[in-house]
Amino acid sequence: MNVGLLFMAENLLFGLASIIILGITAEWLAWRLHLPSILLLLIFGLVVGPLTGLLDPDALFGAALLALVLWLRGRDIKVTWYEWLIGVIGLALLLFTIQNLVGSFAELEPTAAYMFLLVTGLPALILLAIAWQLVARRQRAG
C-alpha cells in the first residue's frame, strides 16, 4: 500500500471517529444540561471546524470518496452514474435517519424515533439494496 494512501486512511479514520465521539458527547451534554441538542452540536461543529481547523469536512469527504473509488477499482467493479446517484441518496437518507433516531431517543421520544425509522429508514435501506443489486447483477452478466 502506498504511504500516502495509508496516511490518508489514518486521517480519515481519525476524522470519522472524532465526529462520532463529538456528536455523542454533544448529545449527552445537551441532555444533562436540558438544552436543545442542536445548539451544542452547532457549537461543537463550529469549534472543531472553522474556528480551530481541526477537522476539514471537505478533505474528509474527499478522502472517503477517493477510498471508495480506489476500492471499487481494485475489485474491478464498474458503477454507472445512476447507481452512484441511487446509492448516494440512500446513504444520505440513512445517515439522516440515524441522526434523527439518536436525537429522538436522547429527547426521550421513542414513538417519534420508531416512526422516523419506518418512514425514512426503510426507504433508505430499499434504495441501498436497489443500488447494490443493480451493480451485482450487471457484474454477473458482464
C-alpha positions as a Python dict, from the first residue, in 0.01 Angstrom:
ca = {
    (1, 'M'): (0, 0, 0),
    (2, 'N'): (121, 349, -83),
    (3, 'V'): (242, 554, 217),
    (4, 'G'): (24, 847, 106),
    (5, 'L'): (-286, 627, 99),
    (6, 'L'): (-202, 487, 442),
    (7, 'F'): (-168, 840, 583),
    (8, 'M'): (-499, 936, 417),
    (9, 'A'): (-673, 632, 569),
    (10, 'E'): (-543, 715, 917),
    (11, 'N'): (-665, 1075, 885),
    (12, 'L'): (-999, 955, 753),
    (13, 'L'): (-1048, 716, 1044),
    (14, 'F'): (-940, 982, 1294),
    (15, 'G'): (-1178, 1235, 1142),
    (16, 'L'): (-1475, 998, 1137),
    (17, 'A'): (-1409, 880, 1492),
    (18, 'S'): (-1376, 1240, 1610),
    (19, 'I'): (-1707, 1337, 1451),
    (20, 'I'): (-1887, 1041, 1610),
    (21, 'I'): (-1735, 1098, 1955),
    (22, 'L'): (-1802, 1472, 1949),
    (23, 'G'): (-2158, 1417, 1830),
    (24, 'I'): (-2234, 1169, 2106),
    (25, 'T'): (-2069, 1397, 2363),
    (26, 'A'): (-2273, 1696, 2246),
    (27, 'E'): (-2598, 1496, 2258),
    (28, 'W'): (-2522, 1366, 2609),
    (29, 'L'): (-2416, 1708, 2738),
    (30, 'A'): (-2730, 1869, 2595),
    (31, 'W'): (-2942, 1604, 2765),
    (32, 'R'): (-2766, 1661, 3100),
    (33, 'L'): (-2793, 2041, 3075),
    (34, 'H'): (-3152, 2032, 2944),
    (35, 'L'): (-3057, 2229, 2633),
    (36, 'P'): (-3165, 2169, 2273),
    (37, 'S'): (-2915, 1924, 2126),
    (38, 'I'): (-2883, 2119, 1801),
    (39, 'L'): (-2734, 2410, 1997),
    (40, 'L'): (-2440, 2210, 2130),
    (41, 'L'): (-2397, 2020, 1804),
    (42, 'L'): (-2361, 2352, 1620),
    (43, 'I'): (-2119, 2490, 1880),
    (44, 'F'): (-1904, 2174, 1873),
    (45, 'G'): (-1908, 2177, 1493),
    (46, 'L'): (-1801, 2539, 1473),
    (47, 'V'): (-1524, 2490, 1727),
    (48, 'V'): (-1361, 2190, 1556),
    (49, 'G'): (-1433, 2314, 1205),
    (50, 'P'): (-1396, 2679, 1106),
    (51, 'L'): (-1267, 2821, 1437),
    (52, 'T'): (-977, 2584, 1509),
    (53, 'G'): (-945, 2399, 1178),
    (54, 'L'): (-900, 2061, 1349),
    (55, 'L'): (-1135, 1888, 1105),
    (56, 'D'): (-1180, 1979, 739),
    (57, 'P'): (-1512, 1836, 618),
    (58, 'D'): (-1422, 1879, 251),
    (59, 'A'): (-1096, 1688, 290),
    (60, 'L'): (-1271, 1420, 497),
    (61, 'F'): (-1542, 1373, 234),
    (62, 'G'): (-1286, 1374, -46),
    (63, 'A'): (-1071, 1114, 128),
    (64, 'A'): (-1371, 888, 191),
    (65, 'L'): (-1486, 918, -170),
    (66, 'L'): (-1136, 852, -303),
    (67, 'A'): (-1101, 546, -79),
    (68, 'L'): (-1433, 410, -209),
    (69, 'V'): (-1342, 468, -573),
    (70, 'L'): (-1000, 305, -530),
    (71, 'W'): (-1155, 6, -353),
    (72, 'L'): (-1412, -38, -632),
    (73, 'R'): (-1143, -3, -898),
    (74, 'G'): (-921, -256, -719),
    (75, 'R'): (-1203, -509, -729),
    (76, 'D'): (-1277, -420, -1094),
    (77, 'I'): (-1633, -309, -1016),
    (78, 'K'): (-1783, -60, -1258),
    (79, 'V'): (-2060, 165, -1127),
    (80, 'T'): (-2278, 375, -1359),
    (81, 'W'): (-2391, 728, -1277),
    (82, 'Y'): (-2746, 628, -1183),
    (83, 'E'): (-2619, 355, -949),
    (84, 'W'): (-2400, 615, -778),
    (85, 'L'): (-2698, 850, -755),
    (86, 'I'): (-2928, 588, -602),
    (87, 'G'): (-2654, 484, -358),
    (88, 'V'): (-2573, 840, -250),
    (89, 'I'): (-2940, 926, -196),
    (90, 'G'): (-2989, 605, 2),
    (91, 'L'): (-2679, 669, 215),
    (92, 'A'): (-2776, 1031, 284),
    (93, 'L'): (-3125, 923, 385),
    (94, 'L'): (-2981, 651, 609),
    (95, 'L'): (-2745, 895, 783),
    (96, 'F'): (-3033, 1141, 826),
    (97, 'T'): (-3242, 861, 977),
    (98, 'I'): (-2969, 756, 1221),
    (99, 'Q'): (-2915, 1116, 1334),
    (100, 'N'): (-3284, 1169, 1397),
    (101, 'L'): (-3321, 829, 1564),
    (102, 'V'): (-3044, 909, 1813),
    (103, 'G'): (-3181, 1259, 1867),
    (104, 'S'): (-3533, 1133, 1932),
    (105, 'F'): (-3411, 876, 2183),
    (106, 'A'): (-3195, 1143, 2351),
    (107, 'E'): (-3504, 1359, 2390),
    (108, 'L'): (-3696, 1058, 2529),
    (109, 'E'): (-3937, 1037, 2235),
    (110, 'P'): (-3927, 669, 2135),
    (111, 'T'): (-4250, 690, 1934),
    (112, 'A'): (-4106, 963, 1713),
    (113, 'A'): (-3785, 761, 1676),
    (114, 'Y'): (-3967, 450, 1560),
    (115, 'M'): (-4193, 642, 1322),
    (116, 'F'): (-3894, 818, 1169),
    (117, 'L'): (-3717, 485, 1138),
    (118, 'L'): (-4015, 346, 949),
    (119, 'V'): (-4079, 649, 729),
    (120, 'T'): (-3721, 728, 623),
    (121, 'G'): (-3510, 432, 734),
    (122, 'L'): (-3697, 172, 534),
    (123, 'P'): (-3681, 368, 204),
    (124, 'A'): (-3309, 430, 267),
    (125, 'L'): (-3242, 58, 301),
    (126, 'I'): (-3452, -15, -6),
    (127, 'L'): (-3255, 239, -213),
    (128, 'L'): (-2923, 97, -95),
    (129, 'A'): (-3039, -257, -173),
    (130, 'I'): (-3151, -150, -522),
    (131, 'A'): (-2813, 14, -594),
    (132, 'W'): (-2628, -294, -467),
    (133, 'Q'): (-2843, -532, -673),
    (134, 'L'): (-2804, -324, -990),
    (135, 'V'): (-2425, -336, -959),
    (136, 'A'): (-2417, -704, -861),
    (137, 'R'): (-2644, -816, -1145),
    (138, 'R'): (-2451, -617, -1404),
    (139, 'Q'): (-2124, -765, -1276),
    (140, 'R'): (-2263, -1119, -1305),
    (141, 'A'): (-2399, -1055, -1655),
    (142, 'G'): (-2080, -889, -1781),
}
